[in-house]
Amino acid sequence: MFAGAVLDYIAKNHIKNVIMAATWNSYVESDSTEAQILKTFQAVLSAGARVYFLKGVPLQAGDIRQLTAAAIWKNDGLEATGITRGQLAAQYQGWDDTLARLKKTGATVLDPDGFFLSDKGLYGFVKNDQVLYFDSQHLTVEGALLLAPLFEPIFHTN
């Protein structure tokens, strides 16, 4: 019922752009999950909107306060903390096919991963002396602002 109301709103108000966002890697990747995502995508397209699929931000490996305290205690430096490429790949294991199908059917996949990549090759929770997360998956204001360039093209299209 709610989904129908959202689709009606998109169509009636001529919404041009819709961003599908979630912590996708918390969903079990299965044929039914993919089918539901593709069904939703097609319904939004049919309502007349362009669809942007936001891949979730890299999930950090624990409580940010504890990770920060441990890095300070060990004198490791906060810029040298975060998850590895392998850990990030494991978070989205099995999603490659779904993302490829979304792209083939017209979705623009927005990938925030590169915004978190440090010079050390880690997907960190601190950048430019700013803490980017307030827990393992939710961004601080500074973390959200880091992603502004990812969304700019959406607001400059007709």
N, CA, C and O atoms as a GROMACS GRO file, in nm:
protein
  632
    1MET      N    1   0.081  -0.118   0.000
    1MET     CA    2   0.000   0.000   0.000
    1MET      C    3   0.087   0.127   0.000
    1MET      O    4   0.064   0.220  -0.077
    2PHE      N    5   0.188   0.128   0.088
    2PHE     CA    6   0.278   0.243   0.095
    2PHE      C    7   0.354   0.259  -0.036
    2PHE      O    8   0.368   0.370  -0.087
    3ALA      N    9   0.402   0.147  -0.091
    3ALA     CA   10   0.477   0.152  -0.217
    3ALA      C   11   0.390   0.209  -0.328
    3ALA      O   12   0.438   0.288  -0.410
    4GLY      N   13   0.266   0.170  -0.333
    4GLY     CA   14   0.174   0.223  -0.434
    4GLY      C   15   0.155   0.373  -0.420
    4GLY      O   16   0.150   0.446  -0.519
    5ALA      N   17   0.143   0.419  -0.295
    5ALA     CA   18   0.127   0.563  -0.271
    5ALA      C   19   0.251   0.640  -0.314
    5ALA      O   20   0.241   0.750  -0.369
    6VAL      N   21   0.369   0.582  -0.290
    6VAL     CA   22   0.494   0.646  -0.331
    6VAL      C   23   0.500   0.656  -0.484
    6VAL      O   24   0.535   0.760  -0.539
    7LEU      N   25   0.466   0.547  -0.551
    7LEU     CA   26   0.468   0.547  -0.698
    7LEU      C   27   0.366   0.646  -0.754
    7LEU      O   28   0.396   0.716  -0.852
    8ASP      N   29   0.248   0.653  -0.695
    8ASP     CA   30   0.149   0.752  -0.737
    8ASP      C   31   0.201   0.894  -0.720
    8ASP      O   32   0.183   0.978  -0.807
    9TYR      N   33   0.266   0.918  -0.608
    9TYR     CA   34   0.323   1.051  -0.582
    9TYR      C   35   0.428   1.087  -0.687
    9TYR      O   36   0.429   1.199  -0.738
   10ILE      N   37   0.515   0.992  -0.720
   10ILE     CA   38   0.618   1.016  -0.821
   10ILE      C   39   0.554   1.052  -0.954
   10ILE      O   40   0.596   1.148  -1.018
   11ALA      N   41   0.453   0.977  -0.994
   11ALA     CA   42   0.388   1.001  -1.123
   11ALA      C   43   0.309   1.132  -1.123
   11ALA      O   44   0.323   1.212  -1.216
   12LYS      N   45   0.228   1.154  -1.022
   12LYS     CA   46   0.142   1.273  -1.017
   12LYS      C   47   0.220   1.403  -1.005
   12LYS      O   48   0.177   1.507  -1.055
   13ASN      N   49   0.334   1.398  -0.938
   13ASN     CA   50   0.414   1.518  -0.915
   13ASN      C   51   0.532   1.531  -1.011
   13ASN      O   52   0.617   1.619  -0.995
   14HIS      N   53   0.536   1.441  -1.109
   14HIS     CA   54   0.640   1.444  -1.212
   14HIS      C   55   0.780   1.451  -1.151
   14HIS      O   56   0.865   1.530  -1.192
   15ILE      N   57   0.803   1.365  -1.052
   15ILE     CA   58   0.934   1.356  -0.989
   15ILE      C   59   1.032   1.304  -1.094
   15ILE      O   60   1.008   1.200  -1.155
   16LYS      N   61   1.141   1.376  -1.116
   16LYS     CA   62   1.235   1.342  -1.222
   16LYS      C   63   1.337   1.237  -1.181
   16LYS      O   64   1.374   1.151  -1.260
   17ASN      N   65   1.382   1.244  -1.057
   17ASN     CA   66   1.490   1.159  -1.011
   17ASN      C   67   1.454   1.093  -0.879
   17ASN      O   68   1.404   1.158  -0.786
   18VAL      N   69   1.480   0.963  -0.871
   18VAL     CA   70   1.457   0.888  -0.748
   18VAL      C   71   1.587   0.816  -0.713
   18VAL      O   72   1.649   0.752  -0.798
   19ILE      N   73   1.627   0.828  -0.589
   19ILE     CA   74   1.745   0.758  -0.540
   19ILE      C   75   1.699   0.643  -0.451
   19ILE      O   76   1.633   0.663  -0.350
   20MET      N   77   1.735   0.523  -0.492
   20MET     CA   78   1.707   0.404  -0.411
   20MET      C   79   1.828   0.384  -0.321
   20MET      O   80   1.939   0.361  -0.369
   21ALA      N   81   1.806   0.392  -0.191
   21ALA     CA   82   1.917   0.382  -0.097
   21ALA      C   83   1.879   0.291   0.020
   21ALA      O   84   1.766   0.295   0.069
   22ALA      N   85   1.974   0.211   0.062
   22ALA     CA   86   1.957   0.124   0.178
   22ALA      C   87   2.094   0.070   0.215
   22ALA      O   88   2.192   0.094   0.145
   23THR      N   89   2.100   0.001   0.324
   23THR     CA   90   2.221  -0.072   0.357
   23THR      C   91   2.204  -0.207   0.288
   23THR      O   92   2.172  -0.308   0.352
   24TRP      N   93   2.228  -0.208   0.157
   24TRP     CA   94   2.198  -0.324   0.073
   24TRP      C   95   2.271  -0.449   0.120
   24TRP      O   96   2.216  -0.559   0.111
   25ASN      N   97   2.392  -0.433   0.169
   25ASN     CA   98   2.467  -0.552   0.209
   25ASN      C   99   2.410  -0.616   0.335
   25ASN      O  100   2.456  -0.723   0.375
   26SER      N  101   2.312  -0.554   0.399
   26SER     CA  102   2.247  -0.618   0.513
   26SER      C  103   2.134  -0.710   0.466
   26SER      O  104   2.082  -0.790   0.545
   27TYR      N  105   2.096  -0.700   0.339
   27TYR     CA  106   1.997  -0.789   0.281
   27TYR      C  107   2.068  -0.912   0.228
   27TYR      O  108   2.176  -0.903   0.170
   28VAL      N  109   2.008  -1.026   0.247
   28VAL     CA  110   2.065  -1.148   0.192
   28VAL      C  111   2.045  -1.143   0.042
   28VAL      O  112   1.933  -1.132  -0.007
   29GLU      N  113   2.156  -1.151  -0.030
   29GLU     CA  114   2.147  -1.150  -0.176
   29GLU      C  115   2.090  -1.284  -0.221
   29GLU      O  116   2.150  -1.390  -0.200
   30SER      N  117   1.976  -1.277  -0.284
   30SER     CA  118   1.910  -1.398  -0.334
   30SER      C  119   1.832  -1.358  -0.459
   30SER      O  120   1.819  -1.240  -0.492
   31ASP      N  121   1.781  -1.459  -0.528
   31ASP     CA  122   1.701  -1.431  -0.646
   31ASP      C  123   1.578  -1.348  -0.612
   31ASP      O  124   1.538  -1.260  -0.688
   32SER      N  125   1.516  -1.375  -0.495
   32SER     CA  126   1.396  -1.299  -0.459
   32SER      C  127   1.430  -1.155  -0.422
   32SER      O  128   1.354  -1.064  -0.453
   33THR      N  129   1.544  -1.133  -0.356
   33THR     CA  130   1.586  -0.996  -0.324
   33THR      C  131   1.610  -0.919  -0.452
   33THR      O  132   1.562  -0.807  -0.468
   34GLU      N  133   1.684  -0.980  -0.543
   34GLU     CA  134   1.711  -0.914  -0.670
   34GLU      C  135   1.582  -0.888  -0.747
   34GLU      O  136   1.565  -0.780  -0.803
   35ALA      N  137   1.492  -0.984  -0.749
   35ALA     CA  138   1.364  -0.967  -0.820
   35ALA      C  139   1.285  -0.850  -0.762
   35ALA      O  140   1.226  -0.773  -0.837
   36GLN      N  141   1.284  -0.836  -0.630
   36GLN     CA  142   1.211  -0.726  -0.568
   36GLN      C  143   1.275  -0.591  -0.600
   36GLN      O  144   1.205  -0.493  -0.625
   37ILE      N  145   1.408  -0.586  -0.597
   37ILE     CA  146   1.477  -0.462  -0.631
   37ILE      C  147   1.448  -0.424  -0.776
   37ILE      O  148   1.417  -0.309  -0.804
   38LEU      N  149   1.459  -0.520  -0.867
   38LEU     CA  150   1.433  -0.492  -1.008
   38LEU      C  151   1.287  -0.454  -1.032
   38LEU      O  152   1.258  -0.368  -1.115
   39LYS      N  153   1.196  -0.518  -0.961
   39LYS     CA  154   1.053  -0.484  -0.972
   39LYS      C  155   1.029  -0.340  -0.927
   39LYS      O  156   0.956  -0.265  -0.993
   40THR      N  157   1.089  -0.303  -0.816
   40THR     CA  158   1.075  -0.165  -0.766
   40THR      C  159   1.136  -0.067  -0.865
   40THR      O  160   1.077   0.037  -0.895
   41PHE      N  161   1.252  -0.100  -0.916
   41PHE     CA  162   1.319  -0.016  -1.014
   41PHE      C  163   1.230   0.005  -1.136
   41PHE      O  164   1.212   0.118  -1.181
   42GLN      N  165   1.175  -0.103  -1.190
   42GLN     CA  166   1.088  -0.093  -1.308
   42GLN      C  167   0.963  -0.010  -1.277
   42GLN      O  168   0.918   0.067  -1.362
   43ALA      N  169   0.907  -0.025  -1.159
   43ALA     CA  170   0.787   0.051  -1.122
   43ALA      C  171   0.817   0.200  -1.115
   43ALA      O  172   0.736   0.282  -1.158
   44VAL      N  173   0.934   0.236  -1.060
   44VAL     CA  174   0.972   0.378  -1.053
   44VAL      C  175   0.995   0.433  -1.193
   44VAL      O  176   0.954   0.545  -1.223
   45LEU      N  177   1.059   0.355  -1.279
   45LEU     CA  178   1.079   0.396  -1.419
   45LEU      C  179   0.944   0.419  -1.487
   45LEU      O  180   0.925   0.518  -1.558
   46SER      N  181   0.853   0.326  -1.466
   46SER     CA  182   0.720   0.336  -1.527
   46SER      C  183   0.644   0.458  -1.476
   46SER      O  184   0.558   0.512  -1.547
   47ALA      N  185   0.675   0.502  -1.356
   47ALA     CA  186   0.612   0.622  -1.300
   47ALA      C  187   0.672   0.749  -1.360
   47ALA      O  188   0.625   0.860  -1.333
   48GLY      N  189   0.777   0.733  -1.441
   48GLY     CA  190   0.833   0.847  -1.513
   48GLY      C  191   0.960   0.906  -1.456
   48GLY      O  192   1.003   1.013  -1.501
   49ALA      N  193   1.022   0.842  -1.362
   49ALA     CA  194   1.142   0.898  -1.300
   49ALA      C  195   1.268   0.825  -1.348
   49ALA      O  196   1.264   0.709  -1.389
   50ARG      N  197   1.378   0.895  -1.341
   50ARG     CA  198   1.510   0.835  -1.361
   50ARG      C  199   1.551   0.776  -1.226
   50ARG      O  200   1.524   0.834  -1.121
   51VAL      N  201   1.616   0.658  -1.230
   51VAL     CA  202   1.648   0.589  -1.105
   51VAL      C  203   1.799   0.586  -1.083
   51VAL      O  204   1.877   0.550  -1.171
   52TYR      N  205   1.836   0.625  -0.962
   52TYR     CA  206   1.975   0.617  -0.916
   52TYR      C  207   1.977   0.518  -0.801
   52TYR      O  208   1.899   0.529  -0.706
   53PHE      N  209   2.066   0.421  -0.810
   53PHE     CA  210   2.079   0.318  -0.708
   53PHE      C  211   2.206   0.347  -0.629
   53PHE      O  212   2.316   0.335  -0.682
   54LEU      N  213   2.190   0.386  -0.505
   54LEU     CA  214   2.304   0.419  -0.420
   54LEU      C  215   2.353   0.295  -0.348
   54LEU      O  216   2.286   0.242  -0.259
   55LYS      N  217   2.471   0.250  -0.388
   55LYS     CA  218   2.535   0.140  -0.317
   55LYS      C  219   2.570   0.194  -0.177
   55LYS      O  220   2.610   0.309  -0.164
   56GLY      N  221   2.556   0.113  -0.076
   56GLY     CA  222   2.581   0.160   0.060
   56GLY      C  223   2.726   0.199   0.084
   56GLY      O  224   2.815   0.158   0.010
   57VAL      N  225   2.747   0.278   0.187
   57VAL     CA  226   2.883   0.317   0.224
   57VAL      C  227   2.954   0.196   0.284
   57VAL      O  228   2.889   0.105   0.336
   58PRO      N  229   3.087   0.194   0.277
   58PRO     CA  230   3.161   0.083   0.339
   58PRO      C  231   3.127   0.073   0.488
   58PRO      O  232   3.132   0.173   0.560
   59LEU      N  233   3.094  -0.046   0.533
   59LEU     CA  234   3.065  -0.067   0.674
   59LEU      C  235   3.196  -0.084   0.749
   59LEU      O  236   3.282  -0.162   0.707
   60GLN      N  237   3.210  -0.013   0.857
   60GLN     CA  238   3.333  -0.021   0.936
   60GLN      C  239   3.332  -0.145   1.024
   60GLN      O  240   3.226  -0.204   1.048
   61ALA      N  241   3.448  -0.183   1.072
   61ALA     CA  242   3.467  -0.311   1.141
   61ALA      C  243   3.440  -0.306   1.291
   61ALA      O  244   3.497  -0.385   1.366
   62GLY      N  245   3.356  -0.216   1.335
   62GLY     CA  246   3.326  -0.212   1.478
   62GLY      C  247   3.279  -0.074   1.520
   62GLY      O  248   3.254   0.013   1.437
   63ASP      N  249   3.266  -0.058   1.649
   63ASP     CA  250   3.223   0.069   1.708
   63ASP      C  251   3.329   0.176   1.684
   63ASP      O  252   3.446   0.158   1.720
   64ILE      N  253   3.288   0.285   1.624
   64ILE     CA  254   3.382   0.391   1.585
   64ILE      C  255   3.453   0.449   1.706
   64ILE      O  256   3.572   0.480   1.700
   65ARG      N  257   3.383   0.465   1.817
   65ARG     CA  258   3.447   0.520   1.938
   65ARG      C  259   3.558   0.427   1.986
   65ARG      O  260   3.665   0.474   2.025
   66GLN      N  261   3.532   0.297   1.984
   66GLN     CA  262   3.634   0.201   2.028
   66GLN      C  263   3.751   0.196   1.930
   66GLN      O  264   3.867   0.189   1.972
   67LEU      N  265   3.721   0.198   1.800
   67LEU     CA  266   3.828   0.195   1.700
   67LEU      C  267   3.915   0.320   1.710
   67LEU      O  268   4.037   0.314   1.696
   68THR      N  269   3.851   0.435   1.733
   68THR     CA  270   3.924   0.561   1.747
   68THR      C  271   4.012   0.556   1.871
   68THR      O  272   4.130   0.593   1.866
   69ALA      N  273   3.955   0.512   1.982
   69ALA     CA  274   4.033   0.504   2.107
   69ALA      C  275   4.151   0.409   2.091
   69ALA      O  276   4.261   0.437   2.138
   70ALA      N  277   4.128   0.295   2.025
   70ALA     CA  278   4.237   0.198   2.005
   70ALA      C  279   4.348   0.256   1.918
   70ALA      O  280   4.466   0.236   1.947
   71ALA      N  281   4.310   0.327   1.813
   71ALA     CA  282   4.412   0.387   1.724
   71ALA      C  283   4.492   0.493   1.798
   71ALA      O  284   4.614   0.503   1.779
   72ILE      N  285   4.426   0.571   1.880
   72ILE     CA  286   4.497   0.674   1.958
   72ILE      C  287   4.587   0.608   2.061
   72ILE      O  288   4.702   0.649   2.079
   73TRP      N  289   4.535   0.506   2.130
   73TRP     CA  290   4.612   0.436   2.232
   73TRP      C  291   4.738   0.373   2.174
   73TRP      O  292   4.845   0.379   2.236
   74LYS      N  293   4.725   0.313   2.055
   74LYS     CA  294   4.839   0.247   1.990
   74LYS      C  295   4.927   0.346   1.915
   74LYS      O  296   5.034   0.310   1.864
   75ASN      N  297   4.881   0.473   1.908
   75ASN     CA  298   4.954   0.577   1.836
   75ASN      C  299   4.966   0.542   1.686
   75ASN      O  300   5.067   0.572   1.623
   76ASP      N  301   4.861   0.478   1.632
   76ASP     CA  302   4.861   0.435   1.492
   76ASP      C  303   4.826   0.549   1.395
   76ASP      O  304   4.864   0.544   1.278
   77GLY      N  305   4.755   0.647   1.442
   77GLY     CA  306   4.707   0.753   1.353
   77GLY      C  307   4.572   0.714   1.295
   77GLY      O  308   4.555   0.604   1.243
   78LEU      N  309   4.479   0.806   1.303
   78LEU     CA  310   4.343   0.776   1.259
   78LEU      C  311   4.331   0.761   1.108
   78LEU      O  312   4.243   0.690   1.060
   79GLU      N  313   4.417   0.828   1.033
   79GLU     CA  314   4.411   0.817   0.887
   79GLU      C  315   4.452   0.678   0.840
   79GLU      O  316   4.427   0.641   0.725
   80ALA      N  317   4.516   0.602   0.927
   80ALA     CA  318   4.563   0.467   0.890
   80ALA      C  319   4.468   0.359   0.942
   80ALA      O  320   4.509   0.244   0.960
   81THR      N  321   4.343   0.395   0.966
   81THR     CA  322   4.245   0.299   1.017
   81THR      C  323   4.134   0.281   0.914
   81THR      O  324   4.107   0.370   0.833
   82GLY      N  325   4.070   0.167   0.918
   82GLY     CA  326   3.960   0.139   0.828
   82GLY      C  327   3.961  -0.005   0.783
   82GLY      O  328   4.039  -0.086   0.832
   83ILE      N  329   3.875  -0.036   0.688
   83ILE     CA  330   3.866  -0.172   0.638
   83ILE      C  331   3.948  -0.186   0.510
   83ILE      O  332   3.973  -0.088   0.441
   84THR      N  333   3.987  -0.307   0.480
   84THR     CA  334   4.068  -0.335   0.362
   84THR      C  335   3.979  -0.354   0.239
   84THR      O  336   3.857  -0.364   0.250
   85ARG      N  337   4.043  -0.357   0.123
   85ARG     CA  338   3.969  -0.385  -0.002
   85ARG      C  339   3.900  -0.522   0.007
   85ARG      O  340   3.786  -0.537  -0.040
   86GLY      N  341   3.967  -0.619   0.065
   86GLY     CA  342   3.909  -0.751   0.080
   86GLY      C  343   3.785  -0.752   0.169
   86GLY      O  344   3.686  -0.819   0.139
   87GLN      N  345   3.791  -0.676   0.278
   87GLN     CA  346   3.675  -0.667   0.366
   87GLN      C  347   3.558  -0.598   0.296
   87GLN      O  348   3.443  -0.639   0.312
   88LEU      N  349   3.588  -0.495   0.218
   88LEU     CA  350   3.482  -0.427   0.144
   88LEU      C  351   3.422  -0.520   0.040
   88LEU      O  352   3.300  -0.527   0.026
   89ALA      N  353   3.505  -0.592  -0.032
   89ALA     CA  354   3.456  -0.686  -0.133
   89ALA      C  355   3.365  -0.791  -0.070
   89ALA      O  356   3.264  -0.830  -0.129
   90ALA      N  357   3.400  -0.836   0.050
   90ALA     CA  358   3.319  -0.936   0.119
   90ALA      C  359   3.181  -0.881   0.156
   90ALA      O  360   3.083  -0.955   0.160
   91GLN      N  361   3.175  -0.750   0.184
   91GLN     CA  362   3.047  -0.689   0.220
   91GLN      C  363   2.947  -0.694   0.105
   91GLN      O  364   2.826  -0.704   0.128
   92TYR      N  365   2.995  -0.688  -0.018
   92TYR     CA  366   2.907  -0.688  -0.135
   92TYR      C  367   2.921  -0.814  -0.218
   92TYR      O  368   2.886  -0.815  -0.336
   93GLN      N  369   2.973  -0.919  -0.157
   93GLN     CA  370   2.987  -1.044  -0.229
   93GLN      C  371   2.849  -1.090  -0.277
   93GLN      O  372   2.754  -1.096  -0.200
   94GLY      N  373   2.840  -1.122  -0.403
   94GLY     CA  374   2.714  -1.168  -0.461
   94GLY      C  375   2.628  -1.060  -0.521
   94GLY      O  376   2.528  -1.090  -0.585
   95TRP      N  377   2.664  -0.933  -0.502
   95TRP     CA  378   2.583  -0.823  -0.552
   95TRP      C  379   2.623  -0.778  -0.692
   95TRP      O  380   2.551  -0.698  -0.754
   96ASP      N  381   2.734  -0.825  -0.744
   96ASP     CA  382   2.782  -0.779  -0.875
   96ASP      C  383   2.679  -0.802  -0.985
   96ASP      O  384   2.657  -0.714  -1.068
   97ASP      N  385   2.615  -0.919  -0.986
   97ASP     CA  386   2.516  -0.948  -1.089
   97ASP      C  387   2.396  -0.855  -1.081
   97ASP      O  388   2.347  -0.807  -1.183
   98THR      N  389   2.350  -0.829  -0.960
   98THR     CA  390   2.235  -0.738  -0.942
   98THR      C  391   2.270  -0.598  -0.990
   98THR      O  392   2.192  -0.535  -1.061
   99LEU      N  393   2.387  -0.549  -0.951
   99LEU     CA  394   2.428  -0.415  -0.994
   99LEU      C  395   2.442  -0.409  -1.146
   99LEU      O  396   2.405  -0.309  -1.207
  100ALA      N  397   2.495  -0.514  -1.207
  100ALA     CA  398   2.508  -0.518  -1.353
  100ALA      C  399   2.371  -0.517  -1.420
  100ALA      O  400   2.352  -0.448  -1.521
  101ARG      N  401   2.275  -0.592  -1.366
  101ARG     CA  402   2.139  -0.593  -1.424
  101ARG      C  403   2.072  -0.457  -1.410
  101ARG      O  404   2.003  -0.412  -1.501
  102LEU      N  405   2.093  -0.393  -1.296
  102LEU     CA  406   2.036  -0.259  -1.278
  102LEU      C  407   2.092  -0.163  -1.383
  102LEU      O  408   2.018  -0.085  -1.442
  103LYS      N  409   2.222  -0.168  -1.404
  103LYS     CA  410   2.285  -0.081  -1.504
  103LYS      C  411   2.230  -0.110  -1.643
  103LYS      O  412   2.202  -0.017  -1.718
  104LYS      N  413   2.214  -0.238  -1.678
  104LYS     CA  414   2.164  -0.275  -1.810
  104LYS      C  415   2.023  -0.227  -1.834
  104LYS      O  416   1.985  -0.198  -1.947
  105THR      N  417   1.943  -0.220  -1.727
  105THR     CA  418   1.805  -0.178  -1.743
  105THR      C  419   1.785  -0.028  -1.726
  105THR      O  420   1.672   0.021  -1.728
  106GLY      N  421   1.897   0.045  -1.711
  106GLY     CA  422   1.886   0.190  -1.712
  106GLY      C  423   1.914   0.263  -1.582
  106GLY      O  424   1.910   0.386  -1.579
  107ALA      N  425   1.942   0.191  -1.476
  107ALA     CA  426   1.973   0.259  -1.350
  107ALA      C  427   2.116   0.313  -1.354
  107ALA      O  428   2.204   0.256  -1.419
  108THR      N  429   2.136   0.422  -1.285
  108THR     CA  430   2.270   0.473  -1.261
  108THR      C  431   2.309   0.428  -1.121
  108THR      O  432   2.244   0.462  -1.023
  109VAL      N  433   2.417   0.351  -1.113
  109VAL     CA  434   2.464   0.304  -0.982
  109VAL      C  435   2.564   0.405  -0.929
  109VAL      O  436   2.666   0.433  -0.992
  110LEU      N  437   2.534   0.459  -0.812
  110LEU     CA  438   2.622   0.554  -0.744
  110LEU      C  439   2.705   0.477  -0.643
  110LEU      O  440   2.651   0.414  -0.552
  111ASP      N  441   2.836   0.482  -0.658
  111ASP     CA  442   2.926   0.405  -0.573
  111ASP      C  443   3.009   0.498  -0.486
  111ASP      O  444   3.098   0.567  -0.537
  112PRO      N  445   2.982   0.503  -0.356
  112PRO     CA  446   3.054   0.594  -0.267
  112PRO      C  447   3.190   0.545  -0.219
  112PRO      O  448   3.262   0.619  -0.152
  113ASP      N  449   3.226   0.422  -0.252
  113ASP     CA  450   3.346   0.362  -0.195
  113ASP      C  451   3.471   0.449  -0.209
  113ASP      O  452   3.545   0.466  -0.112
  114GLY      N  453   3.496   0.502  -0.326
  114GLY     CA  454   3.618   0.578  -0.352
  114GLY      C  455   3.633   0.700  -0.263
  114GLY      O  456   3.746   0.746  -0.240
  115PHE      N  457   3.525   0.754  -0.214
  115PHE     CA  458   3.532   0.873  -0.129
  115PHE      C  459   3.593   0.841   0.008
  115PHE      O  460   3.638   0.931   0.079
  116PHE      N  461   3.594   0.714   0.043
  116PHE     CA  462   3.645   0.672   0.173
  116PHE      C  463   3.784   0.611   0.166
  116PHE      O  464   3.843   0.578   0.269
  117LEU      N  465   3.836   0.595   0.044
  117LEU     CA  466   3.966   0.531   0.026
  117LEU      C  467   4.078   0.626   0.067
  117LEU      O  468   4.085   0.739   0.020
  118SER      N  469   4.164   0.578   0.155
  118SER     CA  470   4.274   0.660   0.205
  118SER      C  471   4.400   0.635   0.124
  118SER      O  472   4.404   0.544   0.041
  119ASP      N  473   4.500   0.717   0.148
  119ASP     CA  474   4.630   0.698   0.083
  119ASP      C  475   4.693   0.566   0.124
  119ASP      O  476   4.781   0.515   0.055
  120LYS      N  477   4.648   0.510   0.234
  120LYS     CA  478   4.700   0.382   0.285
  120LYS      C  479   4.628   0.263   0.223
  120LYS      O  480   4.660   0.148   0.254
  121GLY      N  481   4.531   0.290   0.133
  121GLY     CA  482   4.458   0.182   0.069
  121GLY      C  483   4.347   0.122   0.155
  121GLY      O  484   4.300   0.012   0.129
  122LEU      N  485   4.306   0.196   0.258
  122LEU     CA  486   4.199   0.151   0.347
  122LEU      C  487   4.075   0.238   0.327
  122LEU      O  488   4.085   0.355   0.288
  123TYR      N  489   3.960   0.180   0.352
  123TYR     CA  490   3.835   0.255   0.350
  123TYR      C  491   3.810   0.301   0.492
  123TYR      O  492   3.756   0.228   0.575
  124GLY      N  493   3.852   0.424   0.519
  124GLY     CA  494   3.859   0.471   0.656
  124GLY      C  495   3.736   0.539   0.707
  124GLY      O  496   3.641   0.566   0.634
  125PHE      N  497   3.740   0.567   0.836
  125PHE     CA  498   3.631   0.640   0.901
  125PHE      C  499   3.675   0.780   0.942
  125PHE      O  500   3.599   0.854   1.005
  126VAL      N  501   3.799   0.817   0.905
  126VAL     CA  502   3.850   0.952   0.927
  126VAL      C  503   3.916   0.998   0.798
  126VAL      O  504   3.990   0.922   0.735
  127LYS      N  505   3.890   1.123   0.760
  127LYS     CA  506   3.954   1.180   0.642
  127LYS      C  507   3.969   1.330   0.666
  127LYS      O  508   3.876   1.397   0.710
  128ASN      N  509   4.087   1.381   0.635
  128ASN     CA  510   4.114   1.524   0.656
  128ASN      C  511   4.080   1.568   0.798
  128ASN      O  512   4.022   1.674   0.820
  129ASP      N  513   4.116   1.484   0.894
  129ASP     CA  514   4.091   1.510   1.036
  129ASP      C  515   3.943   1.520   1.072
  129ASP      O  516   3.908   1.580   1.174
  130GLN      N  517   3.857   1.465   0.990
  130GLN     CA  518   3.713   1.465   1.016
  130GLN      C  519   3.666   1.321   1.035
  130GLN      O  520   3.696   1.234   0.953
  131VAL      N  521   3.592   1.296   1.142
  131VAL     CA  522   3.534   1.164   1.164
  131VAL      C  523   3.411   1.154   1.072
  131VAL      O  524   3.323   1.240   1.075
  132LEU      N  525   3.407   1.048   0.990
  132LEU     CA  526   3.305   1.034   0.887
  132LEU      C  527   3.185   0.950   0.930
  132LEU      O  528   3.079   0.957   0.867
  133TYR      N  529   3.200   0.873   1.035
  133TYR     CA  530   3.093   0.783   1.083
  133TYR      C  531   3.066   0.811   1.230
  133TYR      O  532   3.156   0.850   1.305
  134PHE      N  533   2.940   0.791   1.272
  134PHE     CA  534   2.915   0.796   1.416
  134PHE      C  535   2.886   0.657   1.471
  134PHE      O  536   2.876   0.640   1.592
  135ASP      N  537   2.872   0.559   1.384
  135ASP     CA  538   2.874   0.418   1.422
  135ASP      C  539   2.928   0.342   1.302
  135ASP      O  540   2.982   0.404   1.210
  136SER      N  541   2.915   0.213   1.298
  136SER     CA  542   2.980   0.136   1.191
  136SER      C  543   2.922   0.159   1.052
  136SER      O  544   2.985   0.124   0.953
  137GLN      N  545   2.800   0.217   1.043
  137GLN     CA  546   2.737   0.231   0.913
  137GLN      C  547   2.671   0.365   0.886
  137GLN      O  548   2.634   0.393   0.772
  138HIS      N  549   2.655   0.448   0.985
  138HIS     CA  550   2.587   0.577   0.966
  138HIS      C  551   2.689   0.691   0.964
  138HIS      O  552   2.779   0.698   1.048
  139LEU      N  553   2.672   0.778   0.866
  139LEU     CA  554   2.767   0.888   0.846
  139LEU      C  555   2.737   1.006   0.937
  139LEU      O  556   2.622   1.033   0.972
  140THR      N  557   2.842   1.075   0.974
  140THR     CA  558   2.828   1.205   1.040
  140THR      C  559   2.795   1.306   0.931
  140THR      O  560   2.792   1.273   0.813
  141VAL      N  561   2.769   1.429   0.970
  141VAL     CA  562   2.745   1.535   0.872
  141VAL      C  563   2.866   1.548   0.780
  141VAL      O  564   2.851   1.564   0.659
  142GLU      N  565   2.985   1.541   0.837
  142GLU     CA  566   3.108   1.551   0.757
  142GLU      C  567   3.119   1.436   0.657
  142GLU      O  568   3.162   1.456   0.543
  143GLY      N  569   3.080   1.318   0.698
  143GLY     CA  570   3.081   1.203   0.608
  143GLY      C  571   2.981   1.219   0.495
  143GLY      O  572   3.010   1.186   0.380
  144ALA      N  573   2.863   1.270   0.528
  144ALA     CA  574   2.762   1.293   0.425
  144ALA      C  575   2.807   1.401   0.327
  144ALA      O  576   2.788   1.387   0.206
  145LEU      N  577   2.867   1.506   0.378
  145LEU     CA  578   2.915   1.613   0.290
  145LEU      C  579   3.027   1.567   0.198
  145LEU      O  580   3.043   1.619   0.088
  146LEU      N  581   3.103   1.469   0.242
  146LEU     CA  582   3.208   1.412   0.159
  146LEU      C  583   3.151   1.356   0.029
  146LEU      O  584   3.218   1.353  -0.074
  147LEU      N  585   3.025   1.310   0.035
  147LEU     CA  586   2.961   1.248  -0.081
  147LEU      C  587   2.890   1.346  -0.174
  147LEU      O  588   2.834   1.305  -0.275
  148ALA      N  589   2.892   1.474  -0.143
  148ALA     CA  590   2.823   1.573  -0.225
  148ALA      C  591   2.858   1.562  -0.374
  148ALA      O  592   2.767   1.570  -0.457
  149PRO      N  593   2.985   1.546  -0.411
  149PRO     CA  594   3.016   1.536  -0.554
  149PRO      C  595   2.951   1.415  -0.624
  149PRO      O  596   2.930   1.418  -0.745
  150LEU      N  597   2.919   1.312  -0.548
  150LEU     CA  598   2.852   1.195  -0.604
  150LEU      C  599   2.711   1.229  -0.651
  150LEU      O  600   2.662   1.171  -0.748
  151PHE      N  601   2.647   1.323  -0.582
  151PHE     CA  602   2.508   1.357  -0.612
  151PHE      C  603   2.492   1.478  -0.703
  151PHE      O  604   2.386   1.498  -0.761
  152GLU      N  605   2.596   1.559  -0.716
  152GLU     CA  606   2.586   1.682  -0.797
  152GLU      C  607   2.530   1.659  -0.936
  152GLU      O  608   2.444   1.735  -0.979
  153PRO      N  609   2.576   1.557  -1.009
  153PRO     CA  610   2.522   1.538  -1.146
  153PRO      C  611   2.370   1.518  -1.149
  153PRO      O  612   2.305   1.555  -1.247
  154ILE      N  613   2.315   1.461  -1.046
  154ILE     CA  614   2.170   1.439  -1.041
  154ILE      C  615   2.095   1.572  -1.045
  154ILE      O  616   1.991   1.584  -1.110
  155PHE      N  617   2.148   1.670  -0.978
  155PHE     CA  618   2.082   1.798  -0.968
  155PHE      C  619   2.110   1.892  -1.083
  155PHE      O  620   2.056   2.002  -1.091
  156HIS      N  621   2.198   1.846  -1.174
  156HIS     CA  622   2.231   1.927  -1.292
  156HIS      C  623   2.177   1.865  -1.419
  156HIS      O  624   2.214   1.908  -1.529
  157THR      N  625   2.089   1.763  -1.406
  157THR     CA  626   2.026   1.704  -1.523
  157THR      C  627   1.884   1.754  -1.534
  157THR      O  628   1.824   1.797  -1.436
  158ASN      N  629   1.831   1.747  -1.653
  158ASN     CA  630   1.691   1.792  -1.674
  158ASN      C  631   1.594   1.683  -1.644
  158ASN      O  632   1.473   1.704  -1.656
   0.00000   0.00000   0.00000
